[in-house]
């Protein structure tokens, strides 16, 4: 009986052992990681992180335990299986000089049911593990007060930079399209804009951490700063307006008060308290309107040159716009106004001379003068001297505007202009034909008209006669 019980026990133990051997595998799962040690350097930007297993794994479990991070956050990547090896390939690519950490934590299972618990961390780099570049200094300094003229921004780095990423990472408000200039082996870049900076404005700039060194290592952080264009605190203003005369290639003050002393052929100079901007050339206007052009006299003064003289006996207002800016862009702020009455007389006839007879002066309209007529030809020659010289164009026009017509008696034949010539720039000679003498019983009169007003005789520089000058000529025998 005892022998029977011993054999039964032995048979049961063998059965239990055999059953256990059929369902439990106590072998350890083998694995390795690439990179396999801290501070390893992957060869390029898309080198994979690899976890190798010596058996087939439950893929969904295995994929969840691997996470790669850096100071910028969790790295995105594609998971690929090659046989029993898990590959992590970064989607954006590794960045040079950045320290990454591969974390493998959790429990995974093989297809045959074995388990493997992970709790491992491996730090690594890609391409290189060089020190990052630093922004050592910049101009203008943060919060600095600067002027607006010819301003550029300058940045100094500790290492040579990659131009493309640095330029793309840089931004500044309000300067338009940027121009970059690199120097010192790409450690320094200057930035200038297409737009002129506005005065008393705060400008902000930013340099993102996407800017990289020449070796691909990015800035460790983003940089930013600001500066204000308020260095110049003095507002521009008009300090004076004065009459000027052009002589020997330059404009000189006449010394006359602009309010009553502006003479024919003169211009008006406007002076400012500081250097002015380009728009000062468009700053001057007049009421009533006057035509002309503005030129620079100096960085602080301009001259307005009239196309023709202002009209006599009219009060004008010189206006310098409040929008006028100095070289820094500061505005005057309010219109500058000054009234002036030109010291410019009307054009006058100084003398009239016929057939070499002494000249008649102090002429007045509707006066009568005797003139001698050639009885054989019926010709009359006379000259008219004016108070101002005439331009070439107005000399031609004046000859067409002056008329000599039959006046009394009505039976007189019409006259005709035979010859005209300018003896000088202010004196015209005319010869008329078709005239006839009168007698003591019936004198013959002819009407000489020199028209006045804006549409009448004009010197060409803006001077015109105030009104018509009419002289009645009594034709007498030249003997």
Beta strands, then each sheet from edge to edge (+ up, - down):
strand 1: 31-34
strand 2: 40-42
strand 3: 49-53
strand 4: 66-70
strand 5: 73-74
strand 6: 77-82
strand 7: 85-90
strand 8: 100-109
strand 9: 115-126
strand 10: 135-139
strand 11: 144-145
strand 12: 153-157
strand 13: 170-172
strand 14: 178-183
strand 15: 188-193
strand 16: 202-207
strand 17: 223-228
strand 18: 238-247
strand 19: 250-253
strand 20: 267-272
strand 21: 284-287
strand 22: 292-298
strand 23: 301-306
strand 24: 315-320
strand 25: 336-341
strand 26: 349-354
strand 27: 360-361
strand 28: 367-373
strand 29: 380-386
strand 30: 403-408
strand 31: 416-424
strand 32: 427-433
strand 33: 444-450
strand 34: 469-477
sheet 1: 1+ 3- 7+ 6-
sheet 2: 2+ 9+ 8- 4+ 5-
sheet 3: 10+ 12- 15+ 14-
sheet 4: 11+ 17+ 16- 13+
sheet 5: 19+ 18- 20+ 23- 22+
sheet 6: 21+ 24- 25+
sheet 7: 27+ 26- 29+ 32- 31+
sheet 8: 28+ 34+ 33- 30+
end
